[in-house]
């Protein structure tokens, strides 16, 4: 089943996010990623929304690519980071 993750990181700029994303993705989208949305929030932090083919795809990406990239870039130090994860019942993409 399709799976989504929303991450809120206080006090992180898009520039740092782009560094982490480049390190984690290595120029190719991860297997199973359907949608990735990122932007700065009104409180000066960052919000990232990802939609995956399944929770297995999400978990594999986090373990094998994201966490190592965060360690290499120093991006995993904010204790205020919050995650919301859920199975998606409906996904509509329009132009």
C-alpha positions in Angstrom: 0.0 0.0 0.0 1.2 3.5 -0.8 2.9 5.2 2.2 3.5 8.9 3.0 5.9 10.6 5.4 5.8 14.3 6.6 9.0 15.5 8.3 9.3 18.9 10.0 12.8 20.1 10.8 13.1 23.3 12.8 15.8 25.8 11.8 17.0 24.1 8.7 17.3 25.9 5.4 16.6 24.7 1.9 20.3 24.9 1.0 21.2 22.3 3.7 18.2 20.1 2.6 19.5 20.2 -1.0 23.0 19.0 0.2 21.4 16.1 2.2 19.1 15.2 -0.7 22.0 15.2 -3.2 24.0 13.0 -0.9 21.1 10.6 -0.3 19.9 10.4 -3.8 23.2 10.3 -5.6 21.7 11.8 -8.7 19.0 9.1 -9.1 15.6 8.9 -7.4 15.3 6.1 -4.9 13.4 3.0 -5.8 9.7 3.4 -4.9 9.7 7.1 -4.5 6.5 8.6 -6.1 6.5 12.2 -4.9 8.9 14.4 -2.9 7.9 18.0 -1.8 10.1 20.3 0.3 9.9 23.9 1.4 10.7 26.3 4.1 7.9 26.8 6.7 6.7 30.0 8.2 8.7 29.3 11.4 12.0 29.2 9.6 12.2 25.4 9.5 11.7 22.9 6.7 8.8 20.6 5.8 9.4 17.6 3.6 6.6 15.4 2.2 7.4 12.1 0.5 5.1 9.5 -1.0 6.3 5.9 -1.6 5.0 2.8 -3.3 5.1 1.1 0.1 6.5 1.4 3.6 9.2 -1.2 2.6 10.5 1.3 0.0 10.4 4.1 2.5 12.2 2.1 5.2 14.8 0.8 2.9 15.6 4.4 1.7 15.8 5.7 5.2 18.1 2.9 6.5 20.3 2.6 3.4 20.5 6.1 2.0 19.0 8.8 4.2 20.6 8.0 7.6 24.1 7.6 6.1 23.7 10.8 4.2 22.5 12.6 7.3 25.6 11.4 9.2 27.9 12.5 6.4 26.4 16.0 6.2 25.8 16.6 9.9 22.0 16.8 9.3 20.7 14.5 12.0 21.4 16.7 15.0 18.1 18.6 15.5 16.2 17.0 18.4 13.1 18.9 17.4 12.6 17.0 14.2 9.1 15.6 14.0 7.8 12.8 11.7 4.2 11.8 10.7 3.8 8.6 8.7 0.7 7.0 7.4 -0.7 4.7 4.8 -2.3 6.6 1.9 -5.8 5.7 1.0 -6.0 8.2 -1.9 -3.4 9.8 -4.1 -4.4 12.2 -6.9 -1.8 14.0 -8.9 -3.0 16.6 -11.4 -1.3 19.2 -13.6 
